[in-house]
Amino acid sequence: MNTQEAFILVFAMGAVIILCRIFPFLFLKRTSSSGLGTFVEKTVPPAAMTVLAFNILGSSIKNDSLDGLLTFAAAAFTALVHLWKRNTLLSILGGTAVYMILQRIVMR
């Protein structure tokens, strides 16, 4: 592969990534009535977070029982903080910190 082909491939991949990111904003414009854009806006983020949470919990429990216990403890802490404060950023950062602290203390 020569330099010209590499530049063409990089440009093509960049264009595809940008189009994928722009697509929802171009075609699912928010309207005053509840349409597809509003449905996607309300449904996709919680669904994606649920899939990611079950994926990490399932894989860590299956691979290592101690790591699974630490992951479950951090996930429980994240859920409790979120139910208490209703702040997504705080709960995610808190859960991550708890997991990393538990990893450092227990997995020495």
N, C-alpha and C positions, 0 to 999 in steps of 0.2 A: 504494500500500500504506500503510495507516495503522499507527499504533503498536501497536494490539491484534493485528493480523495478524502484525506483525514479532515480537512476543513469543511468539505461538503457534508460529511457524516456528522460532524459536530454541529454544524448549522441546522441540519435536518432534525437531529435529536433535540436541540434547543427549541426549535419551532414547535415540535410536538409537545414538549413539556409546557411551553407558554400557552399553547392552545388548550391543553387540558386544564390548566389553571384558570384561564379566562372563560372557558365554556359556561360554567354556572352563572357568571355575571352577565354574560351576553344573552343567554337564552332563557334563564329563569329569573327574569326581573321581578322584583318585589312589587306587588300591586296592593291596592287597598283591600281587595277581597281576598279571601283565603284560597289560594291556588296551589299549584304544584310547587312553586318556589317556597312558599311558607311551610308546606308539608315537609319538604326536603330539609329546610332550615331547622325545623323542630325535631325531626326524626333521626337524621343521619349522625349528628355528633354523639347522642347517647348510645345509639346502636354500635357505632365504631368503638367507643370506649368500653362497652360491654364485651364485645368480641375480643378486644385486646386484653381486658382483665381476665376473662376466662382462659384465654390462650396462655398467658403468663402463669396463672395459678395452676392450670392443668399440666403444663410442661415442667414446672418446678417441682410439683408434688410427685410426678411420675419419675423424674430423674433422681432426686435426692430428698430423703425424708426431712433432714434437718433444714435444708434450704427451702423446702416447701413450707415448713413450719414458720420460718422467718418471713417468707413471702406472704403467707396468710396473715401473720401478725401485722405486717406493714399495711396490707390491704384493709384489714379491720380498722387499724388506726386511721387510715385515709377516709374510710367510710364514716367513722365516728366524728372526725374533725369536720367533714363535709356536712353531716347532719347537724352538727352543733353550730358552725359558723356560716354555712351556705356560701362558701367562697372556694371556687374550684382551684384557683392558683394556690391558695394556702393549703388546701387539703392535699394536693399533688406534691407540693414541695415538702410538706410535713411527712407524708408517707414515704417519700424518697429518702428523706433524712433519717427516719426511723429505720428503714431497711438498711441503709449504709452503716448506721451505727451498730445495728444488730449484727451485720456481717463482720464488722471490725472486731466486735467484742467476742462473738461466739466462734467465728471461723478462724481464730488465731491458730 
